[in-house]
Amino acid sequence: MPSGGAIQDIDADFVYDYETLRIGGLTLAGIMVLMSVFLLFGNKIRNCGKSKAKPVEED
């Protein structure tokens, strides 16, 4: 501790790399959007053109 009661800032030399943070955040957001689109519409795409089985009615 410095003498004289002065408060030392241990993070004074720390600087954010905003470009890397922005690119990483946009990449993560893009991947999450694509995955959610695949999850939401994946079942519809997979079953495209297939008719659902209709139950047989008996008298």
C-alpha positions in Angstrom: 0.0 0.0 0.0 1.2 3.4 -0.7 2.0 5.6 2.2 0.0 8.7 2.9 -3.4 7.1 2.5 -3.6 7.5 -1.3 -5.8 5.0 -3.1 -4.0 3.1 -5.8 -6.0 2.2 -8.9 -4.9 -1.3 -9.9 -6.8 -1.1 -13.3 -5.3 2.2 -14.4 -3.4 0.6 -17.3 -6.3 -1.6 -18.5 -7.9 -0.6 -21.8 -10.8 -2.3 -23.5 -10.3 -3.6 -27.1 -13.6 -2.3 -28.4 -13.2 -3.6 -31.9 -12.6 -7.2 -30.8 -15.5 -7.0 -28.3 -17.8 -5.6 -31.1 -16.8 -8.3 -33.6 -17.2 -11.1 -31.0 -20.5 -9.8 -29.9 -21.9 -9.5 -33.4 -20.6 -13.0 -34.3 -22.3 -14.5 -31.2 -25.5 -12.6 -31.9 -25.5 -13.8 -35.5 -24.9 -17.4 -34.5 -27.8 -17.2 -32.0 -30.2 -15.8 -34.5 -29.3 -18.5 -37.1 -29.7 -21.3 -34.5 -33.1 -19.9 -33.4 -34.3 -19.7 -37.0 -33.2 -23.3 -37.6 -34.9 -24.4 -34.4 -38.2 -22.6 -35.2 -38.5 -23.5 -38.8 -36.5 -26.8 -38.9 -39.5 -29.0 -38.3 -41.6 -27.3 -41.0 -38.8 -27.6 -43.5 -38.2 -31.2 -42.7 -41.9 -32.1 -43.1 -42.4 -30.0 -46.2 -44.5 -32.0 -48.8 -45.3 -34.8 -46.4 -49.0 -35.2 -45.6 -50.0 -36.0 -42.1 -51.7 -39.4 -41.5 -55.4 -39.0 -41.2 -57.2 -41.1 -38.7 -59.6 -43.8 -40.1 -63.2 -43.3 -39.1 -65.2 -46.4 -38.5 -69.0 -46.6 -38.5 
